[in-house]
Amino acid sequence: MKIKLRVFASIRDICGFDEKELTVPESTTLEELVAALAADYTKLADKKESLLMAVNEEYSIGTTVLKENDTVALFPPVSGG
Amino acid sequence: MKKVHIQQQELDTGRILEDSVNPGDGSDILFCGRVRNNSRGKNVLHIDYQVYPEMAVKEMNKIADEAIVRWELNRCVIVHRYGRVMPGEISIVILVSSPHREESYISSKYIIDEIKKRVPIWKKECYDDGSEWIGDRN
């Protein structure tokens, strides 16, 4: 199934893109997606502890099961203000 | 009245303060966050704010709604800048209005504290000798 991945701040620097369409197996969870990405972008593994995740603009946890056309966002702790 | 948005251009605090005044309100608290020219001993040239626009506006709306309900605010405005913001410029404005000052003071602090925890906006401080994402030093 297809999903959209968006990354921000230091995660964007690591990945080298701001958004990308990905094809992932049915029932992939967020943590599985992050593990797969960390295999391609090794520096992502260093950020896993503090990584924040969102699905369709809502904060989500690693066990969240992704659905077709979901938008996943990965980013570091926020620092607005 | 609730208004929440993000923008690149400079913030006009006078306009925000006088927009949709409710004559029943006895207190306005206008909080402005400004970019400092120094941070942890370094000279800050500017800050680049990156934002996840759709989610940032959604989260700011949730925070505004929470504050409006909890402290019965009649006005709640949150405007955050993104892109390059220079030292001395305002990066965020929070306006709250209510009949009495206590609710305004408390709610204003609640809103900025929650924004700093939850709203997907990131600042990159730029110095003479490089730059650094703040809040992300792993």
Backbone of each chain as ProteinMPNN parsed JSONL, in Angstrom:
{"seq_chain_A": "MKIKLRVFASIRDICGFDEKELTVPESTTLEELVAALAADYTKLADKKESLLMAVNEEYSIGTTVLKENDTVALFPPVSGG", "coords_chain_A": {"N_chain_A": [[0.851, -1.192, 0.0], [0.279, 2.351, -0.465], [1.843, 5.092, 1.151], [2.294, 8.42, 2.457], [5.263, 10.029, 3.372], [6.458, 12.435, 5.576], [9.062, 14.543, 6.66], [10.857, 16.416, 9.152], [12.928, 19.203, 10.246], [15.839, 18.209, 11.985], [15.563, 15.588, 11.204], [14.834, 15.746, 8.581], [17.204, 16.755, 7.565], [18.825, 14.517, 7.879], [17.565, 12.606, 6.236], [17.454, 13.837, 3.762], [15.359, 14.617, 2.155], [12.096, 16.181, 1.923], [9.514, 15.235, 1.688], [7.982, 12.146, 0.7], [6.642, 9.56, -1.337], [5.844, 6.325, -0.316], [5.921, 2.758, -0.722], [4.601, 0.317, 1.239], [4.309, -2.816, 3.113], [1.002, -4.223, 3.719], [-0.626, -3.505, 6.819], [1.615, -2.533, 8.104], [3.367, -1.246, 10.901], [3.96, 1.86, 12.663], [6.419, 1.734, 14.057], [7.687, -0.289, 12.673], [7.971, 0.868, 10.2], [9.735, 2.966, 10.841], [11.96, 1.476, 11.635], [12.635, 0.256, 9.215], [13.307, 2.507, 7.724], [15.49, 3.393, 9.189], [17.364, 1.546, 8.506], [18.07, 2.329, 5.989], [18.786, 4.988, 6.365], [21.131, 5.534, 8.359], [21.806, 7.279, 10.436], [19.425, 7.936, 11.521], [18.794, 6.074, 13.417], [20.123, 6.93, 15.713], [18.477, 8.876, 16.582], [16.177, 7.736, 17.393], [15.196, 7.418, 20.021], [14.208, 9.902, 20.833], [12.502, 10.55, 18.844], [9.56, 11.88, 17.383], [6.259, 11.024, 16.303], [3.696, 11.227, 13.849], [0.448, 10.544, 12.557], [-1.538, 11.347, 9.916], [-1.62, 13.991, 10.851], [-1.917, 13.758, 13.608], [-0.533, 13.114, 16.781], [1.113, 10.01, 17.269], [1.669, 6.574, 18.33], [4.237, 3.971, 18.323], [3.064, 1.451, 17.836], [0.95, 1.899, 16.197], [-1.058, 0.994, 13.481], [-0.589, 1.318, 10.072], [-2.509, 2.726, 7.359], [-3.71, 2.56, 3.944], [-2.805, 5.387, 2.021], [-2.254, 6.976, 4.235], [-0.747, 9.778, 5.885], [2.359, 10.026, 7.134], [4.321, 11.521, 9.622], [7.57, 12.316, 10.705], [9.572, 13.549, 13.263], [11.861, 15.598, 15.272], [11.932, 16.486, 18.847], [9.802, 19.291, 19.505], [10.32, 22.855, 19.089], [9.186, 25.408, 19.14], [7.956, 28.83, 19.552]], "CA_chain_A": [[0.0, 0.0, 0.0], [1.047, 3.59, -0.556], [1.703, 6.104, 2.203], [3.158, 9.585, 2.257], [6.14, 10.29, 4.511], [6.981, 13.81, 5.677], [10.062, 14.64, 7.726], [11.111, 17.817, 9.493], [14.074, 19.646, 11.044], [17.052, 17.391, 11.871], [15.237, 14.329, 10.506], [14.899, 16.108, 7.164], [18.633, 16.841, 7.226], [19.349, 13.149, 7.785], [16.966, 11.877, 5.107], [17.757, 14.513, 2.506], [14.125, 14.96, 1.411], [11.077, 16.679, 2.857], [8.41, 14.265, 1.661], [8.198, 11.063, -0.243], [5.612, 8.517, -1.33], [6.458, 5.019, -0.098], [5.065, 1.568, -0.78], [4.929, -0.536, 2.389], [3.375, -3.945, 3.223], [-0.236, -4.03, 4.484], [-0.534, -3.645, 8.286], [2.883, -2.035, 8.659], [3.189, -0.308, 12.026], [4.868, 3.005, 12.635], [7.771, 1.352, 14.471], [8.277, -1.068, 11.578], [8.358, 1.833, 9.177], [10.935, 3.669, 11.312], [13.072, 0.515, 11.593], [13.015, 0.095, 7.806], [13.985, 3.737, 7.305], [16.777, 3.469, 9.886], [18.295, 0.694, 7.779], [18.546, 3.131, 4.851], [19.366, 6.241, 6.87], [21.656, 4.986, 9.624], [21.825, 8.298, 11.498], [18.075, 7.981, 12.098], [18.798, 5.193, 14.591], [20.577, 7.726, 16.865], [17.396, 9.805, 16.954], [14.946, 6.97, 17.646], [14.697, 7.614, 21.392], [13.483, 11.175, 20.981], [11.7, 10.768, 17.634], [8.104, 12.003, 17.515], [5.599, 10.486, 15.11], [2.298, 11.618, 13.681], [-0.259, 9.974, 11.416], [-2.613, 12.254, 9.519], [-1.529, 15.206, 11.679], [-2.182, 13.497, 15.026], [0.558, 12.366, 17.414], [0.814, 8.576, 17.27], [2.689, 5.725, 18.946], [4.869, 3.004, 17.425], [2.224, 0.298, 17.498], [-0.124, 2.319, 15.274], [-1.05, 0.283, 12.197], [-0.814, 2.279, 8.988], [-3.503, 2.39, 6.337], [-3.483, 3.134, 2.611], [-2.894, 6.846, 1.888], [-1.926, 7.728, 5.446], [0.416, 10.662, 5.874], [3.173, 9.825, 8.338], [5.34, 12.561, 9.826], [8.603, 12.0, 11.692], [10.295, 14.781, 13.594], [12.464, 15.646, 16.608], [11.165, 17.301, 19.794], [9.474, 20.6, 18.926], [11.024, 23.962, 19.755], [8.585, 26.667, 18.717], [7.829, 29.888, 20.544]], "C_chain_A": [[0.886, 1.241, 0.0], [0.775, 4.488, 0.663], [2.575, 7.297, 1.823], [3.971, 9.799, 3.536], [6.615, 11.733, 4.451], [7.952, 13.853, 6.849], [10.449, 16.104, 7.927], [12.394, 17.973, 10.296], [15.255, 18.683, 10.874], [16.786, 16.072, 11.148], [15.262, 14.571, 8.991], [16.362, 16.187, 6.708], [19.235, 15.45, 7.025], [18.863, 12.451, 6.508], [17.273, 12.524, 3.749], [16.554, 14.762, 1.616], [13.122, 15.517, 2.416], [9.827, 15.804, 2.846], [8.616, 13.284, 0.529], [7.002, 10.116, -0.182], [6.326, 7.175, -1.205], [5.439, 3.918, -0.308], [5.521, 0.643, 0.343], [3.935, -1.7, 2.448], [2.117, -3.56, 4.019], [0.059, -4.228, 5.967], [0.831, -3.256, 8.87], [2.573, -1.093, 9.825], [4.194, 0.833, 11.885], [6.291, 2.585, 12.997], [8.456, 0.494, 13.406], [8.755, -0.14, 10.452], [9.658, 2.539, 9.569], [12.154, 2.74, 11.254], [13.562, 0.332, 10.154], [13.775, 1.327, 7.31], [15.38, 3.832, 7.917], [17.824, 2.58, 9.214], [18.889, 1.456, 6.588], [19.278, 4.394, 5.292], [19.879, 5.961, 8.28], [21.651, 6.006, 10.767], [20.456, 8.437, 12.17], [18.011, 7.14, 13.375], [19.215, 5.957, 15.85], [19.46, 8.608, 17.409], [16.149, 9.07, 17.433], [14.337, 7.231, 19.021], [13.812, 8.855, 21.515], [12.54, 11.452, 19.806], [10.204, 10.871, 17.957], [7.465, 11.606, 16.189], [4.155, 10.963, 15.061], [1.727, 10.89, 12.469], [-1.463, 10.867, 11.14], [-2.76, 13.413, 10.499], [-1.942, 15.016, 13.128], [-0.993, 12.717, 15.591], [0.166, 10.902, 17.553], [1.964, 7.801, 17.904], [3.129, 4.618, 17.975], [4.002, 1.843, 16.993], [1.071, 0.643, 16.543], [0.021, 1.595, 13.931], [-1.427, 1.274, 11.091], [-1.84, 1.76, 7.988], [-3.116, 3.075, 5.017], [-3.711, 4.652, 2.653], [-2.708, 7.642, 3.177], [-0.748, 8.669, 5.168], [1.132, 10.513, 7.208], [4.178, 10.973, 8.428], [6.28, 12.116, 10.931], [9.379, 13.271, 11.973], [10.875, 14.723, 15.0], [11.577, 16.437, 17.56], [10.98, 18.726, 19.255], [10.172, 21.71, 19.717], [10.499, 25.318, 19.301], [8.547, 27.685, 19.849], [8.776, 31.023, 20.261]], "O_chain_A": [[2.052, 1.207, 0.395], [-0.357, 4.616, 1.128], [3.469, 7.193, 0.983], [3.431, 9.753, 4.641], [7.107, 12.199, 3.424], [7.694, 13.27, 7.902], [10.379, 16.917, 7.004], [12.88, 17.036, 10.929], [15.636, 18.371, 9.745], [17.696, 15.503, 10.545], [15.665, 13.698, 8.222], [16.709, 15.745, 5.613], [20.044, 15.233, 6.123], [19.634, 11.801, 5.802], [17.342, 11.843, 2.726], [16.714, 15.086, 0.439], [13.286, 15.342, 3.623], [9.16, 15.649, 3.87], [9.315, 13.55, -0.449], [6.423, 9.896, 0.882], [7.303, 6.92, -1.909], [4.241, 4.115, -0.1], [6.682, 0.237, 0.392], [2.837, -1.598, 1.901], [2.165, -2.683, 4.882], [0.911, -5.042, 6.324], [1.152, -3.615, 10.003], [1.663, -0.267, 9.759], [5.138, 0.769, 11.098], [7.253, 3.006, 12.354], [9.676, 0.551, 13.257], [9.806, -0.355, 9.848], [10.564, 2.693, 8.751], [13.245, 3.164, 10.871], [14.766, 0.261, 9.909], [14.755, 1.211, 6.575], [16.327, 4.282, 7.272], [19.024, 2.827, 9.334], [20.049, 1.26, 6.224], [20.257, 4.811, 4.675], [19.157, 6.129, 9.263], [21.507, 5.634, 11.932], [20.351, 8.993, 13.263], [17.263, 7.459, 14.299], [18.718, 5.668, 16.938], [19.5, 9.032, 18.564], [15.171, 9.702, 17.834], [13.116, 7.261, 19.171], [12.799, 8.846, 22.214], [11.859, 12.478, 19.784], [9.659, 10.058, 18.703], [8.028, 11.814, 15.114], [3.484, 11.087, 16.086], [2.426, 10.65, 11.485], [-2.294, 11.107, 12.016], [-3.863, 13.765, 10.916], [-2.281, 15.983, 13.811], [-0.503, 11.779, 14.962], [-0.969, 10.585, 17.91], [3.085, 8.3, 18.004], [2.486, 4.368, 16.956], [4.181, 1.306, 15.9], [0.312, -0.237, 16.137], [1.095, 1.591, 13.33], [-2.442, 1.967, 11.17], [-2.016, 0.556, 7.797], [-2.323, 4.016, 4.982], [-4.68, 5.132, 3.242], [-2.972, 8.844, 3.21], [0.116, 8.39, 4.336], [0.588, 10.831, 8.265], [4.803, 11.346, 7.436], [5.847, 11.604, 11.963], [9.792, 13.982, 11.056], [10.45, 13.913, 15.824], [10.57, 17.003, 17.134], [11.88, 19.29, 18.633], [10.56, 21.518, 20.869], [11.267, 26.259, 19.103], [9.038, 27.436, 20.95], [8.802, 32.005, 21.002]]}, "seq_chain_B": "MKKVHIQQQELDTGRILEDSVNPGDGSDILFCGRVRNNSRGKNVLHIDYQVYPEMAVKEMNKIADEAIVRWELNRCVIVHRYGRVMPGEISIVILVSSPHREESYISSKYIIDEIKKRVPIWKKECYDDGSEWIGDRN", "coords_chain_B": {"N_chain_B": [[-14.076, 35.039, 20.353], [-11.875, 33.488, 18.216], [-8.673, 33.203, 16.824], [-6.274, 31.658, 14.897], [-3.183, 31.294, 13.461], [-0.386, 30.83, 11.148], [2.405, 32.648, 9.903], [4.651, 34.223, 7.532], [5.413, 36.864, 7.382], [6.202, 39.932, 9.233], [4.879, 40.535, 12.543], [1.977, 42.339, 13.484], [1.367, 43.812, 16.238], [-0.261, 45.822, 17.329], [-2.484, 45.868, 15.704], [-3.486, 43.298, 16.105], [-4.161, 43.461, 18.806], [-6.246, 45.318, 18.831], [-8.225, 44.206, 17.317], [-11.504, 43.088, 17.009], [-12.423, 43.743, 19.665], [-13.922, 43.03, 22.783], [-16.357, 44.618, 24.576], [-17.099, 43.748, 27.075], [-14.924, 42.702, 28.276], [-12.409, 43.033, 30.704], [-9.717, 42.702, 30.735], [-6.786, 42.332, 28.834], [-4.223, 40.191, 27.862], [-1.259, 40.416, 26.289], [1.062, 38.461, 24.954], [4.354, 38.413, 23.782], [6.776, 36.667, 22.047], [10.195, 37.032, 21.516], [13.003, 36.972, 19.291], [16.166, 36.393, 20.572], [19.447, 37.961, 20.605], [21.43, 36.392, 21.464], [22.499, 33.207, 22.672], [23.128, 30.724, 24.921], [25.765, 31.686, 25.253], [26.491, 32.25, 22.666], [26.598, 34.273, 19.706], [23.7, 35.145, 18.142], [22.675, 35.193, 14.854], [20.357, 34.971, 13.361], [17.131, 33.296, 13.457], [15.908, 30.401, 11.939], [12.766, 29.3, 11.383], [11.131, 26.278, 11.084], [8.19, 24.642, 9.974], [5.471, 22.346, 10.391], [2.905, 22.811, 8.657], [0.046, 22.117, 8.476], [-0.409, 20.447, 10.7], [0.582, 22.007, 12.78], [-1.167, 24.19, 12.888], [-3.484, 22.845, 13.509], [-2.854, 21.775, 16.075], [-2.409, 24.156, 17.485], [-4.955, 25.217, 17.387], [-6.302, 23.34, 18.957], [-5.116, 23.82, 21.456], [-5.875, 26.473, 21.877], [-8.663, 26.137, 21.992], [-8.866, 24.56, 24.303], [-7.972, 26.385, 26.259], [-9.875, 28.425, 25.999], [-12.255, 27.186, 26.82], [-11.569, 26.329, 29.429], [-10.874, 28.683, 30.849], [-12.814, 30.458, 30.173], [-12.486, 32.384, 28.07], [-12.935, 35.311, 26.073], [-11.625, 36.312, 23.91], [-9.108, 34.884, 21.923], [-6.094, 34.703, 20.514], [-3.627, 33.345, 18.494], [-0.626, 33.66, 16.919], [1.969, 32.521, 15.004], [5.213, 32.955, 13.719], [7.022, 31.818, 10.791], [9.89, 30.682, 8.893], [12.606, 32.968, 8.281], [13.586, 34.764, 11.114], [14.628, 37.696, 12.621], [16.961, 38.842, 15.19], [15.422, 40.551, 17.884], [13.031, 40.77, 16.575], [9.545, 39.788, 16.648], [8.482, 36.529, 17.292], [6.294, 35.073, 18.041], [2.887, 35.709, 18.895], [0.562, 35.908, 21.468], [-2.657, 36.514, 22.31], [-4.945, 37.012, 24.858], [-8.202, 37.516, 26.16], [-10.381, 38.403, 28.769], [-13.052, 38.811, 31.214], [-11.812, 39.319, 33.705], [-8.518, 39.788, 35.176], [-7.066, 37.584, 36.24], [-7.74, 35.122, 34.994], [-6.854, 35.698, 32.453], [-4.061, 36.048, 32.741], [-3.27, 33.463, 33.672], [-4.162, 31.753, 31.609], [-2.715, 32.668, 29.424], [-0.098, 31.899, 30.018], [-0.449, 29.146, 30.113], [-1.031, 28.615, 27.416], [1.36, 29.34, 25.971], [3.162, 27.588, 27.175], [2.105, 25.079, 26.426], [2.278, 25.243, 23.653], [5.026, 25.17, 23.304], [5.487, 22.566, 24.009], [3.968, 20.965, 22.268], [3.378, 21.881, 19.623], [4.204, 21.402, 16.266], [6.766, 22.941, 15.41], [9.968, 24.103, 14.644], [13.058, 25.51, 15.716], [15.96, 26.785, 14.218], [18.934, 27.876, 15.242], [21.136, 30.299, 14.057], [24.534, 30.981, 13.9], [27.686, 32.847, 14.073], [29.5, 30.911, 13.469], [28.235, 28.646, 12.426], [25.274, 26.527, 12.705], [22.379, 25.379, 14.561], [19.903, 22.993, 15.375], [17.409, 23.586, 17.721], [16.562, 22.111, 20.817], [17.103, 19.574, 20.145], [19.462, 17.818, 20.591], [20.626, 15.344, 20.473]], "CA_chain_B": [[-13.389, 35.137, 19.077], [-10.622, 32.733, 18.194], [-7.931, 33.253, 15.562], [-5.023, 30.919, 14.994], [-2.54, 31.071, 12.172], [1.064, 30.971, 11.021], [2.702, 33.558, 8.804], [6.073, 34.538, 7.347], [5.693, 38.291, 7.532], [6.284, 40.457, 10.6], [3.603, 40.56, 13.268], [1.481, 43.674, 13.817], [0.724, 43.592, 17.542], [-1.317, 46.821, 17.546], [-3.671, 45.433, 14.953], [-4.017, 42.109, 16.787], [-4.725, 43.894, 20.085], [-7.483, 46.095, 18.662], [-9.169, 43.487, 16.456], [-12.651, 42.411, 17.648], [-12.459, 43.977, 21.112], [-15.211, 42.76, 23.427], [-16.476, 45.62, 25.641], [-17.31, 43.076, 28.357], [-13.644, 42.223, 28.809], [-11.63, 44.016, 31.454], [-8.271, 42.442, 30.69], [-6.108, 41.701, 27.699], [-2.798, 39.902, 28.05], [-0.593, 40.216, 24.999], [2.413, 37.893, 25.132], [5.174, 38.389, 22.573], [8.076, 36.005, 22.137], [11.139, 37.679, 20.587], [14.286, 36.308, 19.038], [17.301, 37.033, 21.259], [20.669, 38.002, 19.797], [22.439, 35.519, 22.076], [21.971, 31.957, 23.192], [24.184, 29.874, 25.491], [27.084, 32.277, 25.022], [26.788, 32.45, 21.244], [25.97, 35.403, 19.021], [22.69, 34.62, 17.211], [22.475, 36.064, 13.683], [18.912, 34.877, 13.08], [16.561, 31.959, 13.657], [15.047, 29.888, 10.867], [11.689, 28.453, 11.916], [10.506, 25.332, 10.149], [6.872, 24.298, 10.518], [4.582, 21.38, 9.73], [1.809, 23.783, 8.705], [-1.298, 21.59, 8.753], [-0.481, 19.928, 12.069], [0.827, 23.109, 13.72], [-2.408, 24.961, 13.032], [-4.42, 21.946, 14.201], [-2.473, 21.722, 17.494], [-2.643, 25.476, 18.086], [-6.413, 25.332, 17.571], [-6.684, 22.523, 20.124], [-4.661, 24.524, 22.663], [-6.756, 27.641, 22.038], [-9.976, 25.64, 22.437], [-8.731, 24.139, 25.711], [-7.874, 27.588, 27.101], [-11.151, 29.155, 25.932], [-13.226, 26.465, 27.647], [-11.136, 26.252, 30.826], [-10.835, 29.992, 31.521], [-13.917, 31.258, 29.631], [-11.921, 33.538, 27.364], [-13.749, 35.848, 24.986], [-10.741, 36.424, 22.736], [-7.882, 34.079, 22.004], [-5.403, 34.804, 19.227], [-2.26, 32.806, 18.483], [0.009, 33.784, 15.607], [3.383, 32.127, 15.061], [5.933, 33.167, 12.454], [7.938, 30.798, 10.326], [10.909, 31.253, 8.025], [13.711, 33.653, 8.98], [13.205, 35.823, 12.06], [15.863, 38.354, 13.046], [16.979, 39.234, 16.602], [14.588, 41.724, 18.173], [11.698, 40.614, 15.969], [8.609, 38.932, 17.382], [8.273, 35.236, 16.633], [4.953, 34.571, 18.382], [1.997, 36.576, 19.665], [-0.61, 35.265, 22.074], [-3.55, 37.493, 22.937], [-6.132, 36.454, 25.515], [-9.041, 38.536, 26.787], [-11.464, 37.882, 29.61], [-13.551, 39.889, 32.071], [-10.903, 39.626, 34.818], [-7.118, 39.56, 34.8], [-6.468, 36.322, 36.682], [-7.934, 34.118, 33.943], [-6.017, 36.054, 31.302], [-2.657, 35.725, 33.052], [-3.053, 32.006, 33.751], [-4.371, 31.114, 30.309], [-1.62, 33.058, 28.532], [1.049, 31.03, 30.339], [-0.814, 27.791, 29.685], [-0.95, 28.518, 25.952], [2.75, 29.316, 25.487], [3.795, 26.345, 27.65], [1.623, 23.958, 25.603], [2.842, 25.406, 22.301], [6.42, 24.717, 23.339], [5.506, 21.101, 24.154], [3.143, 20.176, 21.342], [3.149, 22.367, 18.253], [5.36, 21.026, 15.44], [7.563, 24.046, 14.87], [11.36, 23.922, 15.099], [13.922, 26.653, 15.435], [17.381, 26.549, 13.953], [19.693, 29.093, 15.541], [22.281, 30.474, 13.158], [25.599, 31.733, 14.572], [28.821, 33.215, 13.214], [30.311, 29.739, 13.099], [27.431, 27.46, 12.124], [23.862, 26.577, 13.09], [21.995, 24.228, 15.374], [18.489, 22.817, 15.695], [17.239, 23.7, 19.17], [15.698, 21.071, 21.393], [17.411, 18.323, 19.45], [20.929, 17.739, 20.664], [21.081, 13.944, 20.624]], "C_chain_B": [[-12.063, 34.378, 19.174], [-9.973, 32.899, 16.823], [-6.59, 32.578, 15.782], [-4.408, 30.842, 13.609], [-1.023, 31.2, 12.246], [1.316, 31.9, 9.847], [4.204, 33.817, 8.727], [6.379, 35.989, 7.672], [5.655, 38.743, 8.994], [4.897, 40.602, 11.217], [3.242, 41.989, 13.666], [0.686, 43.572, 15.126], [-0.419, 44.577, 17.804], [-2.616, 46.401, 16.894], [-4.329, 44.227, 15.646], [-4.746, 42.526, 18.065], [-6.085, 44.575, 19.923], [-8.537, 45.382, 17.817], [-10.246, 42.792, 17.296], [-12.637, 42.522, 19.173], [-13.866, 43.717, 21.634], [-15.36, 43.727, 24.615], [-16.738, 45.008, 27.022], [-16.022, 42.588, 29.003], [-12.879, 43.333, 29.51], [-10.144, 43.786, 31.382], [-7.859, 41.8, 29.382], [-4.693, 41.394, 28.158], [-2.224, 39.592, 26.677], [0.822, 39.717, 25.287], [3.133, 37.91, 23.785], [6.461, 37.646, 22.867], [8.991, 36.651, 21.104], [12.393, 36.839, 20.424], [15.392, 37.104, 19.743], [18.542, 37.007, 20.364], [21.781, 37.141, 20.396], [21.764, 34.285, 22.634], [23.136, 31.086, 23.635], [25.591, 30.364, 25.105], [27.429, 32.519, 23.556], [26.011, 33.643, 20.692], [24.991, 34.856, 17.97], [22.458, 35.624, 16.078], [21.004, 36.114, 13.292], [18.442, 33.475, 13.432], [15.725, 31.608, 12.432], [14.028, 28.943, 11.492], [11.155, 27.558, 10.804], [9.205, 24.859, 10.788], [6.236, 23.174, 9.704], [3.219, 22.084, 9.729], [0.456, 23.21, 9.139], [-1.423, 21.154, 10.217], [-0.272, 21.038, 13.104], [-0.46, 23.901, 13.962], [-3.456, 24.14, 13.796], [-4.122, 21.926, 15.711], [-2.721, 23.062, 18.179], [-4.136, 25.708, 18.311], [-6.882, 24.54, 18.782], [-6.323, 23.257, 21.416], [-5.555, 25.735, 22.928], [-8.124, 27.205, 22.556], [-9.932, 25.233, 23.909], [-8.74, 25.358, 26.637], [-9.207, 28.345, 27.145], [-12.178, 28.515, 26.862], [-12.855, 26.565, 29.125], [-11.22, 27.602, 31.546], [-11.892, 30.967, 30.982], [-13.422, 32.546, 28.972], [-12.881, 34.016, 26.282], [-12.933, 36.1, 23.72], [-9.515, 35.564, 22.964], [-7.248, 34.082, 20.609], [-3.992, 34.229, 19.39], [-1.732, 32.955, 17.059], [1.494, 33.469, 15.764], [4.014, 32.388, 13.707], [6.72, 31.922, 12.065], [8.874, 31.43, 9.3], [11.942, 31.983, 8.873], [13.185, 34.787, 9.861], [14.498, 36.381, 12.669], [15.803, 38.7, 14.541], [16.19, 40.529, 16.811], [13.203, 41.626, 17.571], [10.857, 39.64, 16.788], [8.363, 37.652, 16.591], [6.879, 34.668, 16.911], [4.193, 35.624, 19.18], [0.841, 35.725, 20.185], [-1.422, 36.368, 22.733], [-4.708, 36.744, 23.582], [-6.881, 37.597, 26.191], [-10.142, 37.855, 27.579], [-11.929, 39.007, 30.53], [-12.546, 40.29, 33.153], [-9.498, 39.116, 34.546], [-6.581, 38.179, 35.152], [-6.547, 35.25, 35.59], [-7.027, 34.413, 32.739], [-4.556, 35.696, 31.554], [-2.41, 34.211, 32.997], [-3.154, 31.363, 32.37], [-3.242, 31.451, 29.336], [-0.411, 32.157, 28.762], [0.778, 29.595, 29.883], [-0.587, 27.638, 28.177], [0.501, 28.457, 25.476], [3.459, 28.032, 25.948], [3.386, 25.153, 26.776], [2.172, 24.039, 24.177], [4.26, 24.851, 22.27], [6.531, 23.194, 23.486], [4.966, 20.374, 22.932], [3.118, 20.612, 19.884], [4.387, 22.098, 17.387], [5.974, 22.199, 14.671], [8.955, 23.876, 15.468], [12.155, 25.161, 14.769], [15.358, 26.194, 15.235], [18.091, 27.867, 14.196], [20.92, 29.147, 14.639], [23.281, 31.423, 13.8], [26.659, 32.148, 13.56], [29.502, 31.976, 12.652], [29.473, 28.481, 12.854], [25.98, 27.64, 12.552], [23.502, 25.31, 13.845], [20.475, 24.191, 15.545], [18.341, 22.819, 17.216], [16.261, 22.632, 19.659], [16.0, 19.693, 20.838], [18.916, 18.133, 19.433], [21.418, 16.319, 20.869], [22.233, 13.646, 19.683]], "O_chain_B": [[-11.257, 34.597, 20.078], [-10.63, 32.755, 15.792], [-5.866, 32.888, 16.729], [-5.054, 30.37, 12.673], [-0.46, 31.617, 13.258], [0.53, 31.937, 8.9], [4.932, 33.659, 9.708], [7.457, 36.313, 8.171], [5.149, 38.039, 9.867], [3.894, 40.765, 10.522], [4.092, 42.751, 14.126], [-0.511, 43.285, 15.117], [-1.422, 44.22, 18.422], [-3.699, 46.559, 17.457], [-5.552, 44.146, 15.757], [-5.819, 42.007, 18.37], [-6.966, 44.429, 20.77], [-9.632, 45.91, 17.624], [-9.931, 42.003, 18.187], [-12.814, 41.531, 19.881], [-14.859, 44.117, 21.028], [-14.573, 43.663, 25.56], [-16.606, 45.698, 28.033], [-16.028, 42.118, 30.141], [-12.723, 44.432, 28.977], [-9.371, 44.585, 31.91], [-8.49, 40.863, 28.893], [-4.037, 42.236, 28.771], [-2.636, 38.649, 26.001], [1.664, 40.456, 25.797], [2.584, 37.473, 22.773], [7.16, 37.962, 23.83], [8.608, 36.803, 19.944], [12.782, 36.091, 21.321], [15.537, 38.31, 19.544], [18.676, 36.153, 19.487], [22.916, 37.147, 19.918], [20.596, 34.32, 23.021], [24.016, 30.751, 22.842], [26.461, 29.593, 24.7], [28.54, 32.946, 23.242], [24.918, 33.968, 21.155], [25.403, 34.184, 17.025], [22.088, 36.771, 16.327], [20.477, 37.168, 12.936], [19.25, 32.578, 13.676], [14.935, 32.421, 11.952], [14.389, 27.912, 12.061], [10.78, 28.027, 9.729], [9.131, 24.694, 12.006], [6.437, 23.068, 8.494], [2.462, 21.965, 10.693], [-0.195, 23.737, 10.042], [-2.413, 21.454, 10.883], [-0.877, 21.012, 14.176], [-0.793, 24.235, 15.099], [-4.208, 24.67, 14.614], [-5.036, 22.048, 16.527], [-3.188, 23.105, 19.318], [-4.533, 26.321, 19.302], [-7.74, 24.991, 19.539], [-7.121, 23.311, 22.352], [-5.944, 25.989, 24.068], [-8.678, 27.835, 23.457], [-10.855, 25.528, 24.667], [-9.422, 25.367, 27.662], [-9.614, 28.842, 28.195], [-12.881, 29.207, 27.598], [-13.705, 26.847, 29.97], [-11.592, 27.658, 32.718], [-11.864, 32.157, 31.298], [-13.884, 33.644, 29.284], [-13.561, 33.208, 25.649], [-13.466, 36.104, 22.61], [-8.959, 35.524, 24.062], [-7.803, 33.534, 19.657], [-3.266, 34.591, 20.315], [-2.322, 32.436, 16.112], [2.185, 34.09, 16.571], [3.427, 32.081, 12.669], [7.04, 31.084, 12.907], [8.675, 32.573, 8.889], [12.132, 31.657, 10.045], [12.438, 35.652, 9.405], [15.343, 35.633, 13.163], [14.714, 38.836, 15.099], [16.282, 41.468, 16.021], [12.289, 42.325, 18.008], [11.377, 38.792, 17.513], [8.077, 37.682, 15.395], [6.35, 33.883, 16.124], [4.758, 36.33, 20.015], [0.235, 34.941, 19.455], [-0.926, 37.073, 23.612], [-5.374, 35.938, 22.932], [-6.273, 38.524, 26.726], [-10.748, 36.879, 27.138], [-11.273, 40.045, 30.618], [-12.436, 41.471, 33.485], [-9.297, 38.156, 33.801], [-5.728, 37.651, 34.438], [-5.566, 34.565, 35.298], [-6.505, 33.501, 32.098], [-3.893, 35.116, 30.695], [-1.466, 33.747, 32.358], [-2.327, 30.526, 32.008], [-2.856, 30.616, 28.518], [0.224, 31.706, 27.808], [1.656, 28.923, 29.343], [-0.017, 26.644, 27.726], [0.84, 27.603, 24.656], [4.256, 27.458, 25.206], [4.221, 24.318, 26.43], [2.492, 23.016, 23.571], [4.647, 24.152, 21.333], [7.551, 22.606, 23.127], [5.443, 19.292, 22.59], [2.863, 19.794, 19.0], [5.49, 22.518, 17.735], [5.733, 22.404, 13.482], [9.103, 23.547, 16.645], [11.98, 25.784, 13.722], [15.886, 25.353, 15.963], [17.891, 28.844, 13.474], [21.642, 28.161, 14.485], [22.928, 32.534, 14.198], [26.56, 31.855, 12.369], [30.01, 31.976, 11.531], [29.959, 27.368, 13.056], [25.513, 28.763, 12.739], [24.211, 24.305, 13.784], [19.842, 25.211, 15.821], [19.076, 22.12, 17.913], [15.276, 22.308, 18.996], [15.233, 18.752, 21.042], [19.562, 18.269, 18.394], [22.515, 16.112, 21.386], [22.745, 12.527, 19.668]]}, "name": "protein", "num_of_chains": 2, "seq": "MKIKLRVFASIRDICGFDEKELTVPESTTLEELVAALAADYTKLADKKESLLMAVNEEYSIGTTVLKENDTVALFPPVSGGMKKVHIQQQELDTGRILEDSVNPGDGSDILFCGRVRNNSRGKNVLHIDYQVYPEMAVKEMNKIADEAIVRWELNRCVIVHRYGRVMPGEISIVILVSSPHREESYISSKYIIDEIKKRVPIWKKECYDDGSEWIGDRN"}
